[in-house]
Amino acid sequence: MNTFYFILFLILSYLLGSTPTGYLIVKKKKGIDVRDVGSGATGGTNVGRVLGGKWGIIVGLLDMAKSAIPVWIANSYFHFLDWQIALVILSAVLGHIYPIFLKFRGGKGVATTIGAFLPLFGWKFLVFIVLIFIPIIYFFKITSFASLVFASFLPFFLFTLTYSYNYLFLGLAICAIIWWTHRENIKRIAQGREKKSGLL
């Protein structure tokens, strides 16, 4: 694939990631902007606070699909190189966090990150997610804390699985991005004010 079509693919990946699923669903159901309530994010966790757990899960799955689709196409049909797939993933995740359709104010990138790696690593990535999220949610019941731990271990997991520096650098970049998007959560965690998830 030449450079022009690769750049076009990155743009399409960003636009798909920008699709404001949580915003649209809350707007349709409640007539409000989900960014004006709770954490102000458009992802499944905040949608769940507004519409209930069922809709939170639905939005989370849709946000995963936004990145899983372009990554699957890039890997299965175009057979992109590692660095190209890494940029496709980054484009989708940044699209979710900074959506052009919502004046660059979207979600926090966790579900979209998870969705991006599932087509590449399948059950191995699922095991990684379960080992991170289930114990932390069970003992601490704080989704944001589980997300931060997930992001912290992501670079090591990717490098151990692939021995690719492209994925290592991608993991480090996503880790930094997720910590940045959770900066207010980090303050609340440090102050003991972060809300419990109510899961498990």
Secondary structure, DSSP 8 states (H G I E B T S, - for coil): --HHHHHHHHHHHHHHHH--HHHHHHHHHHSS-GGGSTTS--SHHHHHHHH-HHHHHHHHHHHHHHHHHHHHHHHHTS---HHHHHHHHHHHHHHHHS-GGGTT----SHHHHHHHHHHHHHHHHHHHHHHHHHHHHHHT--HHHHHHHHHHHHHHHHHHHH--HHHHHHHHHHHHHHHHHTHHHHHHHHHT--------
